[in-house]
Amino acid sequence: MRIVLTGGATGGHIYPALAIGDAFKARDPETEIIYIASGKSLERSIIPDHGYKLYEVETAPLDRRSISKAAVTAARTLRGRQQARKIMKSFRPDVVVSTGSYVSVPVVLAGKSLGASIYLHEQNGYPGVSNRFLARFATKVFLGFEAAREHFADQSKIIYSGNPVRSDFRERNRQDDRRTLGIPEDDFVIMVFGGSLGSETTNTVGEEIAREYAGRNGYTVIWGTGSMYYDEITERFAREGFSPDNVRISAFIKNMPEVLSAADMTISRSGALSTAETTMEGRAAIFIPSPNVTADHQYYNAKAVADAGGAFIVRENENTVRDVMRIIRSLDSDREQIRQMEAASRSVAPVHATDIICDTIMETYRK
């Protein structure tokens, strides 16, 4: 089988696509897979490092602020479709698998025009514009959350799979990963991250945690600031001379399976990918849903875990930092509650997502 993966710009779209690709390769190493995206920096960093050939096409997000801006988006999308067709005419894909975002539009349209079977995966409880538009061309649409079902017209295409997570997150050993990362075996490890770009709120929380636990024996803090905030934060800390040995700061956490495995608890937004990876690793979590998303879907992502007992939800407001710190201190003093939360988190992990997706594609694509 020859497969084109697409979906990009952020890790939330890229990593689910890679998880699907990896699952097909694990089943049949002869499977041929390429990745077509827009060439954003994160795509160029992650996709080739993961072992897939990256092809780039022109595209742009939909801009409705004026007719002229929408026309520019349409023109770039058409050029991207032509570029994608040229790539696919040589590759001759059987299947195009899209995990969403605007880059998927020209790629899916090109694949459809060449007779490939189209499969979409929607990670969130409220589907994005691209997936809602492209669903008409799809053989099947896979959902990360059941709540997205009502937003698609043709229910015969819809399959709830959960969110696919890379196999690297399965069956890890906390102590082994701590040794690999050079973290003391008995430390209380707090991880805070805000996604590939970062979040002002999670970084405000991260700084409070870093200053609270700086230099304290028995604690390690791992903080992913996101690319938009890393330089400002590290330059400010350098001016202050703030560089405690037990606080590790990076722009983007590339070795997420190891770091999540090593952590005792995590603090993050509750995007679909973060939620799925946290539960696959079975980590106690504090989720701070972004208020700037459609239909408050990050809250509902987090609620699925919190209802099972695996997470706390802290809303973004003037009390966010105080509330997060209160929960951290409480869990630090009650490690048994953390172990209970870990079990609850694992109970809602999407462990069968890649199998459902691969099985369905194998059964339904046009041979």
N, C-alpha and C positions, 0 to 999 in steps of 0.2 A: 504494500500500500504506500502511496505517496501522499504526504500530508503537508499542507501549508498552515502554519500557526500565525495568528495575528492578534493584535490587542497590545496597547502600549502606553507610553508616556510615564506611567507610574508602576511601582511594584505590585500594586493591587490588581493590575491587569496582566502584567508580565508573568508573575510567578504561577498563577493558575494555569496559564497556557503551557508553561514549561512542565508543570506537573502532569498535564495530559500527554504532552509529547513523550516525557520520560516513561509513562505507563505503557504507551504503545511500543516504545523501544524495548522495554523489559519483556513484553510479550513476544515480540518478534524483532530481533536485532537488525533484520534486513529492511525494516520500515525506513523509508526515506522521508526526512523532515527538513523543511526550511522555514525560516521565520521572516515575515515581511512586516516592517513597521516604519515609523517616520524618521528614525535616526536621531531621536532625542538622546541626551547624554546618558541617561539611565539605561536606555535600550542598548546603546553601544557598549556599556559597561557590563551589563548582566548577561545578555543573550549569547554573545560569542564565548564568554568565559564558561558558559554552561554547556558549550559544545555544539551549538546550532549556528549554521550559516545565516547571517543577517543580511537581508536585502532592504533597501530604503526606497520609499516612494513619497511623493509630495502629497501633503494633506493639510487640513486646518480644521479647528473646531468651529462649530456653527456659531455665527455671530449675528444675532437678530437686531442689533442696535440701529441698523439702517439697511435700506435695500442695497446700497453699494457694498457694504461689508458682507452681506449675505451672498452677493454676486461673486465677490472675491473667493469666499469659501467654496461656492459651487464650482468655480473655474479651477481652483487648486484640486478639488476632489476629482474632477474629470481628468485632469492631467495625471493624478495619482492612479486612477483607474487604468489609463493607457499604459503607464509604467508597470503596473502590476500585471496587466495582460501580457506584456512582453516577457516578463519574468516567468509567468505561468505557462506560456506557450512552449517554452523550452523545458520546464520542469514537468508539465502534464499531471497536475495533482488529481487524485481521486476525491480528496476531501479538503475542505477549508474549515478550520476550527477557529472561531473568533471568541475572544473573551471581552470584547467591547472597547470603548473609547472611539474617538473620531477617526483614528487611523484605520480602524476596521472597515469603514464604509467603502473606500475605493477598492480595498482588497477583496471583500466579499462580493461586491458588484462585478469585479473582474472574474473571480472564480465562478460565479453563477453564469456569466456569459460564455464561459468555456466548458460548461457542463459538469463542473465539480459539485458534489453534494455539500451543502452548507450546514454547519452546526454552530449554534451559539451557546455561550455560557454567560448567565447573568449572576454576578456575585451578590448583589444587594437585594434587600427586601423591596426596594422601589427601583425598577429598571431604568437604565440610562436612555437618553434620546437615541443613540446609535442602535442599541439592541431593539428598541421598540420599532424603529424604522426597518431594520434588517430582518425582523422576524418573518415577514411575508415571503422572504426568499429561502427560509431555513427548512430543512427536513425535520429537525428537532431543536428545541430550545431547552437547555438544562438550567435549573434554578438552584442557587445557593440557599435561598430561603423561600418557603412556601408562600409567604406574603406577596411575592412578586407575581404570582399566578394570575391574579385578577386583572393585571395590566396588559395581558396579551389576549388578542381576540380569538385566535384559533387554539382552543384548549387541547385539540388532538395532538398538537406538536409539543406540549409541555410535559417535561419530566423533572420531578424533584430529585436532585442528586446530592445536594450539599456542595460545599466549596472544595475543589480539589487542592490538596496540599502535597508538596513534594515528599517522596519516600524518605528523604533525609530526616524527617521529623519523627519517624516511627522507631520505636524500641531503642531509644537512647538511654544512656546511663549517666545520671547526674554527676557522680564522682569521677567517672572517666573524663567527662567533658570539663569538669573543673580542673583536673590535672592538665589537660591539653591547654586550657586557657591560663594556667598559672594562678588559679584562685584557691586560697586555702580551703581545705576540705570542710571545715566546720563553720565557715563564714555565713552570715545572713546576707544573701545576695539580692539586691533590689535593682530591677531593670526598668528604665523608663525610656520611651521612644515615641516619636510623633510622625512616623512614616518617612518616605523617601525625601520629601521636601521639608517636612518639619511642621511644627505647630507652636505658635506663641504660648498657648496655654500649657501644653505639656512641657515646654522648655522652662516656663516659670516654675512649674512643679519640680522639674529636674534640678533647677538651680537650688531650690529650697532643700531638696533631698541631699544634694551634693554638699551644701554648707552644713546641714545638720549632722551628717555622718563623716565628714572629712576628718581623716586621721584617727578615727575610732577603731580600735582593735575589734576584730570579729565581724566587720562589715565590709562589703564591697558594693560599690554603686557603678552600674554600667548605663551610660546615658547616650542615646542616639539623638542628636539635635536636629537632623535633617539638613540637607544641603543649603537651604536658604539662610540658616541661622548660625552655622558652624563657625564661620570666620569671625563674626561679631562677638560671639561668646568666648571663643578661645583667645582672641586678641585682648578682650577685656580682662579675662582671667590672668593672662600673661602680664598685663600692666600692673595688676594687683599682686602678682607673685603667688597666686592661688593655684597650687599644683599638688594636691594630696595624692599619695601613692595608691590609695584605695578607691579613687574615683577615676573611671575610665570614660573618656569622652571621644566620640567619633561622629562624623557627619551621617554615615549610613552603616548600619550593621549588616555586613554581607554574610557573615557566618551565623545567621539567625538560628538555625537548628541547634548549634552548640551553645549559644548564649542563652536561649530560652531554656534549654535543658539544664544549664548550670544555675539558673535563677531560682530563688524561693518565691518571688512574686514579681508581677509586672504591672506597670502603669502605662496606659496608652490610650489613643483613640480607639474606637470600636468599628473601624472599617471591616469589611467582610474578610479580607485576608488576615489582618491582625487577629480577629476573633477566631478564625478557623485554625491558624497556627498555634495560638495560645491553648486552645482546647486539645489539639492533637498532641501537644507536649504535656497537657494536663497541668497547667500552672494556675495558681491562685492569681486573680487579676483585679485591678481597679480600672474600670473603663470610664473614660471621660468623653462621651459622645460629642462629636462636632455639632454645633447648632447650625452650621452653615451648609446643610445638605438637604436635599429634597425629601419631603415627607418624614423628616426626623428619622431616617432609616438606620442611622448608627445607634440610636437609642434602642431600637427593636433588635438589632444585632446583639447588643449587649444584654438585653433583657432575656434572651433565650438562654444565656449562660447564667445570669444572675438568678433566674427562676429555678434553675437546677441546683443552685447553691455554690456555683464555682466562681462567682465574681461579685464585686460591689460596683454600683453605678454612682458616679459623682457628676452632677450637672455642672456645666460651665457657668459660673457666676462669681460674685465677689468673695464667696466663701470656699471656692474650689481648693485652693492650696491648704487652707486650714483643715478641710474635711479629709483630704487625701492624707495629710500627715497624721491626723487622728487615727485613721484606719491602719496605717503602717505601724504606728506605735502599738496599737491594739493587737495586731497580728504578730508582731515581734514578741509580745509577752505571752502569746498563746499559740505555740508552734503546732499543737494538735489541730487547731482550727484550720491552719494552712493545709495540713495533710488531708483533712476532710474536704476542703475546697478543691484540692488537686483531683481527688476521686470524682467529685461532682463535675469538674471541668471535663475530664476524660469521657464522662458518660454522654456528653453531647457532641463529641468530636465527629467530624464527617469522615469516618474511617473507610467508608465504601464508595466515596464520591468518584474516584478515578475508575473503579471497576464498573460502576453504573454507566459512566460516560463511554468508556471504551467498548463495553459489551453492546451498548445501543448503537454506536456508530458502526461496529462490525456487522451488526444484524441488518442495518437499514440503508447503508450507502449504496449508490448505484454502481454495480460492478460491470 
